[in-house]
Amino acid sequence: MGEQVIRRLMDPSQDDAAYIRQVAEVKRAVELWSMDPGFAPRFREDPVAALAEQGLSVDVLSVQILTSNELATKYNAGDREKIPLAARRYHAFIREKRADRDRMAREECVPTHPAFRAWRGRQLNRCWAELGTRNEALIHVPLTFELDLGCSVGCPFCGIAAPRLEKVARYDDETRALWRGILEYTKETIGPAAGSGTCYYATEPFDNPDYEKFTEDYYEVFGVVPQITTAAAMRRPERTRAYLEKTMPKYRRIHRFSVLSLDIMRRIFDYFTMEELLFIELLPQFPEAPFCRFANAGRARSGELKTAPESEGGTICCLSGFVVNLAERSIRMITPCGASAEHPTGEQIIARETFADLADFRRVLDGMMGRYMAAEFPKAQPLFLRPGLSFEATEEGIAFSRPGTMRLKFRGQDDLPARLYQEVLEKLREGGKSALDIAGALLDETGASPAHVFYLLKKFEIAGLFLEPYESEGN
């Protein structure tokens, strides 16, 4: 193995046992730093002994660079070749995971259904203004599934406040036929992006005794193994290991374990090898963990777990589309938003309906897409700027912003001068005027080309600056 080689760990064809072991050891050291409150003090006092106690042979400097902002800045600003190979390989793995996440949001999660694709794009852009950089972690999958109604774990920090477990869908002949039909119809209607989601949402995957059977069908239809996040990895660790051993060779991806206590962390470390955990993100979900931070949404918005001001509404919702609950036979249409009194779980729930069978499922899904997902706003549709936005005229054009998030600038060009942007904005601020109204008024007042006005309004629409037609009903 070449000393300077950087491999793609998500590509099984590039597997190398020594390389995997090295990156896995670095990952373990970083996990200890982020989860075990006693590790950092021990490491600072005697780094060699602290690593040896954990059975780690990784070099000290790699761990120091990865856990010290000051050192990381120093080495990245200087001779980067002096950064130890283990640290560079771990950095490469992190970049690879982030690139995969970004590719999913940009490509794999994009529906082929034109109206769905346009609607999802508007929600994704809206979230940049509403959530700022927090939107970077949300891939806006168009479809996800729940195989149960409720969750048995009851995490006190649950960002979507999942109710207690009431019912599970069993893999009998009737349910299997319905399940296969739903998978095939959503793939046909939404496109391959229908397989970019998961088989859990406000649920614990391993609550369902037939989870493995359902996901085998999922793989057969979509060619992917759905990502799993579980808070019950150690409930039956042999089941967790068997699932990973069976699915990872089929389709390698990053899964996640929610670590609910220091004891559970130690049990995970004792049961699974470092190599087995390389593709598992361990999420420190207990207050003692140095890097524990709960999203300010759901049950974490109040009580002892609250870690952010009320104004900083968070979300763990990474879906702009549909949640299909197989146990309840229901469909919810949702999209992320900052948690608030109106939306305490950081989700905007647009619609919810139940279905009886596959034909009814098709009717409900098609009806929701037809009613709520506009490929583009009709030119006679009254337009309303989203509340909470600030807007200003600039020398270049106009800017939209929301306190504490992103600032979106629109710059004038040769045939679209800054003044035209400002004139369109002035009409929009009056509220309730359609594209036809605005174009007609500006044609009369300034001689502006209606085509140019429509073009600017389309840019604002794509950016998610307008209320959706279903949101502005009654305004």
Backbone torsions as a table, in degrees:
resi	resn	phi	psi	omega
1	MET	NA	124.3	-179.7
2	GLY	-62.7	139.6	-175.3
3	GLU	-61.1	-34.0	-173.7
4	GLN	-98.6	6.4	-174.8
5	VAL	-68.4	133.9	169.9
6	ILE	-112.9	123.9	-175.5
7	ARG	-108.0	157.2	171.9
8	ARG	-88.1	110.2	-176.6
9	LEU	-75.8	-20.8	177.3
10	MET	-77.3	-6.5	178.6
11	ASP	-104.0	106.3	-176.4
12	PRO	-59.4	-23.9	-178.9
13	SER	-68.8	-15.4	-179.9
14	GLN	-100.7	10.0	-177.3
15	ASP	-60.1	139.0	175.0
16	ASP	-147.1	123.2	-171.1
17	ALA	-59.4	-43.6	-178.1
18	ALA	-67.9	-39.5	178.4
19	TYR	-62.9	-48.2	-179.7
20	ILE	-60.2	-43.3	-179.8
21	ARG	-61.4	-43.0	-178.2
22	GLN	-62.8	-47.8	-179.7
23	VAL	-66.1	-38.2	179.7
24	ALA	-63.7	-36.6	178.3
25	GLU	-67.9	-41.3	177.5
26	VAL	-62.5	-43.8	178.7
27	LYS	-58.7	-41.6	179.4
28	ARG	-63.1	-41.4	179.6
29	ALA	-63.7	-42.1	178.7
30	VAL	-65.2	-38.5	178.4
31	GLU	-64.9	-41.5	177.2
32	LEU	-62.0	-40.9	179.0
33	TRP	-62.0	-38.3	-175.0
34	SER	-85.5	-21.2	-173.3
35	MET	-115.0	-35.5	-175.0
36	ASP	-94.2	110.7	-176.1
37	PRO	-64.1	-18.0	-179.7
38	GLY	-91.8	-11.3	-173.5
39	PHE	-72.8	-46.6	-176.4
40	ALA	-58.8	-46.7	177.5
41	PRO	-60.4	-40.7	179.4
42	ARG	-64.9	-40.1	-178.6
43	PHE	-66.7	-40.9	179.6
44	ARG	-65.3	-35.8	-178.2
45	GLU	-73.7	-45.6	-177.9
46	ASP	-150.8	84.8	-173.9
47	PRO	-60.4	-39.4	-179.1
48	VAL	-62.5	-46.2	-179.7
49	ALA	-66.4	-39.4	-178.9
50	ALA	-63.0	-40.7	178.1
51	LEU	-70.9	-41.0	-179.6
52	ALA	-62.4	-37.8	178.0
53	GLU	-58.3	-28.9	-178.4
54	GLN	-96.5	7.0	179.3
55	GLY	72.5	28.1	-176.4
56	LEU	-105.8	133.1	178.8
57	SER	-107.8	5.2	179.4
58	VAL	-62.3	148.7	-177.4
59	ASP	-69.3	148.5	-176.2
60	VAL	-62.7	-42.9	-175.0
61	LEU	-61.5	-36.8	177.9
62	SER	-58.3	-45.6	-179.1
63	VAL	-67.7	-40.0	-179.9
64	GLN	-62.8	-42.2	179.8
65	ILE	-65.4	-37.2	-177.1
66	LEU	-79.1	-13.2	-178.2
67	THR	-117.6	2.4	-179.9
68	SER	-126.8	116.0	177.9
69	ASN	-61.6	-36.9	-178.4
70	GLU	-64.0	-46.9	179.0
71	LEU	-67.2	-41.3	-180.0
72	ALA	-60.0	-43.8	179.3
73	THR	-63.2	-43.1	-179.2
74	LYS	-60.3	-48.3	-176.2
75	TYR	-73.7	-36.1	179.8
76	ASN	-70.5	-29.3	179.8
77	ALA	-82.5	-18.5	-177.6
78	GLY	-104.0	-133.6	-179.7
79	ASP	-83.6	101.0	-175.5
80	ARG	-66.9	-21.1	178.1
81	GLU	-67.2	-16.1	178.3
82	LYS	-81.5	-10.0	175.2
83	ILE	-67.6	128.7	-177.5
84	PRO	-57.5	150.5	-176.4
85	LEU	-58.6	-39.2	-178.5
86	ALA	-60.8	-42.8	179.5
87	ALA	-67.1	-40.1	179.8
88	ARG	-65.6	-37.2	178.8
89	ARG	-69.3	-38.4	177.0
90	TYR	-65.9	-43.1	176.6
91	HIS	-57.6	-41.8	-179.6
92	ALA	-62.9	-38.1	178.2
93	PHE	-65.7	-42.0	177.7
94	ILE	-63.1	-43.7	178.2
95	ARG	-62.2	-38.4	179.0
96	GLU	-63.1	-43.8	179.4
97	LYS	-64.4	-42.1	180.0
98	ARG	-66.2	-38.5	178.8
99	ALA	-64.6	-38.9	177.7
100	ASP	-64.5	-41.5	178.2
101	ARG	-63.2	-44.1	-179.2
102	ASP	-65.9	-38.1	178.4
103	ARG	-64.6	-38.1	177.2
104	MET	-60.3	-48.3	-178.9
105	ALA	-63.8	-37.9	-173.6
106	ARG	-83.4	-29.5	-173.1
107	GLU	-127.4	-58.1	-168.9
108	GLU	-70.2	-25.9	-178.3
109	CYS	-92.5	4.2	-174.9
110	VAL	-88.1	117.1	-179.5
111	PRO	-66.6	151.9	172.0
112	THR	-84.5	-20.4	176.0
113	HIS	-62.1	118.2	-170.7
114	PRO	-58.0	-46.5	-177.6
115	ALA	-68.3	-40.5	178.1
116	PHE	-62.3	-45.0	-179.5
117	ARG	-59.7	-44.4	-179.6
118	ALA	-66.4	-42.8	-179.9
119	TRP	-63.3	-46.4	179.6
120	ARG	-60.5	-41.3	179.1
121	GLY	-60.8	-38.5	178.6
122	ARG	-67.4	-38.5	179.4
123	GLN	-67.0	-41.0	178.8
124	LEU	-60.8	-45.4	-179.8
125	ASN	-68.7	-39.2	176.6
126	ARG	-56.2	-40.3	-175.9
127	CYS	-68.3	-24.2	174.2
128	TRP	-63.4	-40.2	179.8
129	ALA	-73.5	-36.7	-175.1
130	GLU	-83.8	-36.3	-172.5
131	LEU	-111.9	-11.9	-178.7
132	GLY	64.6	-140.9	-175.7
133	THR	-67.1	-14.1	176.0
134	ARG	-62.9	-23.0	178.7
135	ASN	-68.1	-17.7	-178.5
136	GLU	-61.1	-31.0	-177.3
137	ALA	-87.1	-4.4	-176.5
138	LEU	-101.7	120.8	-175.8
139	ILE	-95.4	-4.1	173.6
140	HIS	55.7	55.3	176.2
141	VAL	-62.7	146.2	-176.7
142	PRO	-84.4	-16.1	-174.6
143	LEU	-156.0	135.3	173.0
144	THR	-144.2	163.9	-173.4
145	PHE	-124.6	151.2	169.9
146	GLU	-121.7	126.5	180.0
147	LEU	-94.8	-3.0	-179.2
148	ASP	-135.0	167.6	171.6
149	LEU	-113.1	104.8	-176.9
150	GLY	94.6	-179.0	-173.5
151	CYS	-140.6	139.4	-177.6
152	SER	-83.6	-14.8	-171.4
153	VAL	-79.9	-46.7	177.9
154	GLY	68.2	43.8	-179.4
155	CYS	-58.3	132.4	-178.3
156	PRO	-68.2	-12.3	-179.6
157	PHE	-103.6	5.0	-170.0
158	CYS	-51.4	117.7	-175.9
159	GLY	-69.5	-18.5	177.3
160	ILE	-115.9	14.0	172.6
161	ALA	47.5	52.9	-178.4
162	ALA	-59.7	134.2	177.7
163	PRO	-71.8	169.8	178.9
164	ARG	-66.3	152.0	-177.5
165	LEU	-61.7	126.1	179.0
166	GLU	-114.5	-33.3	-170.1
167	LYS	-160.3	147.1	173.3
168	VAL	-124.4	148.5	174.4
169	ALA	-85.6	124.2	178.5
170	ARG	-94.6	150.2	-173.9
171	TYR	-87.4	65.4	175.2
172	ASP	-93.2	179.4	-174.8
173	ASP	-60.3	-42.7	-177.9
174	GLU	-66.4	-46.4	-178.3
175	THR	-68.1	-37.6	178.6
176	ARG	-61.2	-43.5	180.0
177	ALA	-63.6	-41.6	178.2
178	LEU	-64.7	-46.2	-178.3
179	TRP	-59.5	-49.3	179.5
180	ARG	-61.9	-39.6	179.6
181	GLY	-64.3	-40.4	178.5
182	ILE	-64.8	-45.0	179.7
183	LEU	-60.3	-46.6	-176.8
184	GLU	-68.3	-37.8	-179.0
185	TYR	-71.2	-39.8	179.1
186	THR	-67.9	-35.6	175.6
187	LYS	-63.8	-42.2	179.6
188	GLU	-65.6	-39.4	-172.9
189	THR	-85.7	-46.9	-175.6
190	ILE	-89.7	-29.6	-176.9
191	GLY	103.2	-177.6	-179.9
192	PRO	-53.6	-25.3	179.4
193	ALA	-60.5	-19.5	177.0
194	ALA	-61.1	-20.3	178.9
195	GLY	-95.9	11.2	-177.8
196	SER	-88.0	-4.1	-176.2
197	GLY	-93.1	-150.6	-175.3
198	THR	-133.4	176.4	174.6
199	CYS	-110.5	33.7	171.9
200	TYR	-153.1	156.9	169.0
201	TYR	-150.6	-90.3	174.2
202	ALA	-88.4	49.2	-174.7
203	THR	-147.4	164.7	171.4
204	GLU	-104.0	118.5	-175.8
205	PRO	-51.4	-44.3	-174.4
206	PHE	-81.2	4.6	168.9
207	ASP	-66.6	-27.2	-177.3
208	ASN	-89.0	118.8	-178.2
209	PRO	-66.5	-16.3	-179.8
210	ASP	-107.2	19.2	-176.3
211	TYR	-53.3	-42.9	-177.9
212	GLU	-61.6	-39.4	-179.4
213	LYS	-67.8	-42.9	178.4
214	PHE	-60.9	-41.9	-176.4
215	THR	-75.7	-22.0	172.3
216	GLU	-64.0	-41.9	175.4
217	ASP	-63.7	-40.4	178.8
218	TYR	-57.4	-44.0	179.6
219	TYR	-65.9	-40.3	-179.9
220	GLU	-63.3	-37.4	-177.1
221	VAL	-82.0	-45.5	-172.2
222	PHE	-101.1	-16.8	-179.1
223	GLY	77.0	13.9	178.1
224	VAL	-133.7	153.3	172.4
225	VAL	-95.2	123.5	-177.7
226	PRO	-64.1	139.3	177.2
227	GLN	-61.0	145.7	-178.9
228	ILE	-122.3	134.0	168.1
229	THR	-122.0	120.6	-175.9
230	THR	-130.0	139.7	171.5
231	ALA	-99.0	5.4	-175.7
232	ALA	-122.7	32.9	-178.6
233	ALA	-59.9	-32.5	-176.5
234	MET	-100.7	7.7	175.3
235	ARG	-65.3	-47.7	172.0
236	ARG	-137.6	81.7	-172.9
237	PRO	-59.6	-29.2	178.8
238	GLU	-65.7	-32.9	176.5
239	ARG	-69.0	-43.1	178.9
240	THR	-59.2	-47.1	-179.5
241	ARG	-63.6	-43.7	-178.8
242	ALA	-61.1	-39.4	179.8
243	TYR	-64.1	-45.5	-179.3
244	LEU	-66.2	-41.0	-179.8
245	GLU	-63.5	-32.8	-178.2
246	LYS	-80.9	-37.5	-171.9
247	THR	-92.2	-32.4	-175.5
248	MET	-62.1	-38.0	176.1
249	PRO	-66.1	-27.2	178.5
250	LYS	-72.6	-46.7	-172.4
251	TYR	-154.5	103.8	-176.3
252	ARG	-78.7	126.9	175.8
253	ARG	-154.4	173.0	-178.9
254	ILE	-89.1	125.7	173.1
255	HIS	-110.1	173.0	-175.3
256	ARG	-138.5	139.0	170.5
257	PHE	-111.9	127.4	169.8
258	SER	-81.9	121.7	-177.2
259	VAL	-99.3	111.3	-169.0
260	LEU	-93.6	-6.1	178.3
261	SER	-164.4	164.5	176.9
262	LEU	-63.7	-36.4	178.4
263	ASP	-63.5	-42.3	178.8
264	ILE	-64.9	-38.7	176.1
265	MET	-56.7	-46.9	-178.2
266	ARG	-65.8	-38.0	178.3
267	ARG	-65.6	-39.4	177.0
268	ILE	-62.1	-45.5	-179.9
269	PHE	-63.8	-35.3	-179.5
270	ASP	-72.7	-35.2	-173.1
271	TYR	-85.7	-43.9	-175.9
272	PHE	-98.9	144.2	175.0
273	THR	-74.7	162.8	177.1
274	MET	-61.9	-36.3	178.9
275	GLU	-66.4	-38.4	178.2
276	GLU	-64.3	-29.8	-176.9
277	LEU	-92.6	2.6	-176.5
278	LEU	-59.6	-39.0	-177.1
279	PHE	-99.2	18.0	177.0
280	ILE	-113.9	118.8	172.9
281	GLU	-82.1	123.9	178.3
282	LEU	-95.8	116.4	-174.9
283	LEU	-97.1	112.7	-178.9
284	PRO	-72.1	104.6	-174.8
285	GLN	-117.3	48.1	174.8
286	PHE	-145.5	142.3	-169.0
287	PRO	-58.7	-28.6	-178.0
288	GLU	-70.9	-20.5	-177.3
289	ALA	-66.7	129.9	-177.0
290	PRO	-57.6	-31.2	-176.5
291	PHE	-110.9	27.5	176.3
292	CYS	-81.6	127.3	174.1
293	ARG	-148.2	113.3	-179.3
294	PHE	-83.3	141.3	173.8
295	ALA	-62.5	137.5	-176.8
296	ASN	-78.7	70.4	-177.5
297	ALA	-154.6	158.1	177.3
298	GLY	62.8	-135.5	-177.1
299	ARG	-71.4	-18.3	-179.9
300	ALA	-79.1	-2.4	-178.4
301	ARG	-78.4	-8.3	-177.8
302	SER	-141.8	167.3	175.0
303	GLY	79.4	-160.7	-173.6
304	GLU	-67.2	-23.8	-175.6
305	LEU	-83.7	-7.0	-177.0
306	LYS	-63.4	125.8	-176.1
307	THR	-123.2	1.3	-177.3
308	ALA	-141.3	154.4	177.2
309	PRO	-62.0	156.2	-179.9
310	GLU	-55.7	-33.2	-176.9
311	SER	-68.7	-21.0	-178.5
312	GLU	-94.1	66.7	-179.5
313	GLY	-65.9	126.6	-179.1
314	GLY	-102.5	-173.1	175.4
315	THR	-163.0	149.0	169.2
316	ILE	-115.0	7.8	180.0
317	CYS	-73.9	119.4	178.9
318	CYS	-115.3	30.5	-172.7
319	LEU	-125.1	130.2	167.0
320	SER	-123.9	91.2	-174.6
321	GLY	162.7	-128.6	-169.1
322	PHE	-120.9	141.5	168.2
323	VAL	-109.9	117.3	178.7
324	VAL	-102.6	115.8	178.7
325	ASN	-97.9	114.2	-176.2
326	LEU	-77.5	-29.5	-179.5
327	ALA	-71.5	-41.2	-178.4
328	GLU	-91.9	-16.4	-173.6
329	ARG	57.5	62.2	-179.6
330	SER	-135.8	160.4	174.4
331	ILE	-128.4	128.7	173.0
332	ARG	-116.0	137.8	174.4
333	MET	-106.2	121.1	-173.7
334	ILE	-140.3	165.2	174.3
335	THR	-154.0	152.4	-176.5
336	PRO	-68.4	154.2	170.2
337	CYS	-158.6	167.1	175.3
338	GLY	-70.5	135.0	-179.9
339	ALA	-60.4	141.0	-178.3
340	SER	-155.0	179.2	176.3
341	ALA	-60.9	-35.3	179.5
342	GLU	-75.7	-35.8	-178.4
343	HIS	-127.8	73.2	-171.6
344	PRO	-64.3	-22.4	-178.1
345	THR	-98.8	9.9	178.8
346	GLY	69.9	28.3	177.1
347	GLU	-131.5	137.7	168.0
348	GLN	-94.7	109.7	180.0
349	ILE	-89.4	108.6	-172.2
350	ILE	-84.2	-39.2	-177.9
351	ALA	-158.8	155.9	174.7
352	ARG	-149.2	130.8	176.8
353	GLU	-144.0	158.5	175.3
354	THR	-104.3	162.9	177.2
355	PHE	-138.0	154.9	-175.5
356	ALA	-98.6	-38.1	-176.1
357	ASP	-152.6	-172.5	-175.6
358	LEU	-63.9	-42.5	179.5
359	ALA	-61.8	-39.1	179.2
360	ASP	-69.6	-37.4	176.2
361	PHE	-58.4	-46.6	179.5
362	ARG	-59.5	-43.6	-179.3
363	ARG	-61.4	-45.8	-177.3
364	VAL	-67.3	-46.1	-178.9
365	LEU	-62.6	-47.8	179.5
366	ASP	-61.6	-38.7	-179.6
367	GLY	-64.8	-41.7	179.2
368	MET	-65.4	-44.1	179.9
369	MET	-64.1	-40.0	-179.7
370	GLY	-66.7	-36.6	-176.3
371	ARG	-82.7	-40.5	-168.6
372	TYR	-105.4	-15.1	-173.9
373	MET	-111.0	96.3	178.2
374	ALA	-88.9	129.6	174.9
375	ALA	-63.3	-35.8	173.2
376	GLU	-156.8	156.2	-178.5
377	PHE	-73.5	133.8	174.1
378	PRO	-58.7	144.1	-176.8
379	LYS	-66.6	-17.2	177.1
380	ALA	-93.8	1.4	-178.8
381	GLN	-74.0	124.9	174.5
382	PRO	-59.3	137.3	-176.1
383	LEU	-108.1	133.2	178.8
384	PHE	-129.3	124.9	174.2
385	LEU	-66.1	145.5	-179.0
386	ARG	-64.4	136.3	177.6
387	PRO	-63.8	151.2	178.8
388	GLY	91.6	-10.3	179.0
389	LEU	-82.4	141.5	170.1
390	SER	-105.2	144.0	179.6
391	PHE	-137.9	149.5	-177.0
392	GLU	-150.4	150.7	172.1
393	ALA	-81.6	140.1	176.1
394	THR	-124.8	170.9	177.9
395	GLU	-62.9	-30.0	-176.5
396	GLU	-89.3	-24.8	-176.4
397	GLY	169.6	-110.8	176.9
398	ILE	-142.4	165.2	177.8
399	ALA	-140.2	140.6	174.2
400	PHE	-114.2	143.1	177.2
401	SER	-155.0	165.8	173.8
402	ARG	-134.0	134.8	-176.0
403	PRO	-51.1	128.4	175.3
404	GLY	82.6	1.5	-179.7
405	THR	-121.9	-132.4	-173.4
406	MET	-98.8	156.5	174.6
407	ARG	-114.9	122.2	-175.8
408	LEU	-107.1	121.6	-176.9
409	LYS	-107.6	141.5	172.3
410	PHE	-119.7	120.5	-175.4
411	ARG	-105.1	138.5	176.7
412	GLY	-68.0	156.7	177.5
413	GLN	-130.0	-173.6	-173.9
414	ASP	-54.4	-56.8	-177.5
415	ASP	-95.0	2.6	177.1
416	LEU	-128.9	74.3	-174.0
417	PRO	-66.7	161.0	-179.9
418	ALA	-55.2	-37.2	-178.1
419	ARG	-61.5	-35.2	179.6
420	LEU	-64.9	-41.8	176.3
421	TYR	-57.8	-42.9	-176.9
422	GLN	-69.1	-37.1	178.1
423	GLU	-67.3	-39.7	176.7
424	VAL	-64.0	-43.1	179.1
425	LEU	-61.0	-41.6	179.8
426	GLU	-60.1	-39.0	177.3
427	LYS	-68.7	-39.6	179.4
428	LEU	-63.9	-36.6	-177.6
429	ARG	-66.6	-20.0	176.2
430	GLU	-70.5	-26.5	173.5
431	GLY	82.1	138.3	172.3
432	GLY	80.5	5.3	178.3
433	LYS	-91.2	140.4	178.5
434	SER	-85.1	171.9	175.8
435	ALA	-60.5	-38.8	178.3
436	LEU	-64.0	-41.8	178.7
437	ASP	-60.7	-47.4	-175.6
438	ILE	-67.3	-44.2	-179.9
439	ALA	-62.8	-42.6	-179.5
440	GLY	-65.0	-43.4	-178.9
441	ALA	-64.3	-42.6	-178.0
442	LEU	-72.8	-30.1	174.7
443	LEU	-62.7	-43.7	-179.9
444	ASP	-68.9	-39.7	-171.9
445	GLU	-84.1	-37.6	-173.5
446	THR	-127.6	-7.6	-176.7
447	GLY	78.3	14.5	-179.6
448	ALA	-62.1	141.9	178.9
449	SER	-68.4	126.7	175.9
450	PRO	-56.5	-35.4	179.6
451	ALA	-62.0	-39.4	178.7
452	HIS	-68.2	-39.7	179.0
453	VAL	-64.3	-45.9	178.9
454	PHE	-60.3	-37.9	179.9
455	TYR	-63.6	-44.4	179.7
456	LEU	-65.0	-42.8	-179.8
457	LEU	-64.0	-35.1	176.7
458	LYS	-64.5	-38.9	177.1
459	LYS	-61.5	-42.4	179.2
460	PHE	-66.4	-38.4	179.3
461	GLU	-62.4	-48.7	-179.9
462	ILE	-61.1	-35.1	-179.7
463	ALA	-71.4	-5.5	178.6
464	GLY	77.4	24.3	-176.5
465	LEU	-82.7	-17.1	-178.5
466	PHE	-100.6	148.8	167.8
467	LEU	-61.4	140.6	173.2
468	GLU	-64.8	155.0	179.5
469	PRO	-51.8	-39.9	-179.2
470	TYR	-70.9	-23.6	177.8
471	GLU	-79.7	-29.2	-175.0
472	SER	-93.5	1.9	177.8
473	GLU	-59.8	130.1	179.1
474	GLY	92.2	-12.0	178.0
475	ASN	-71.4	NA	NA
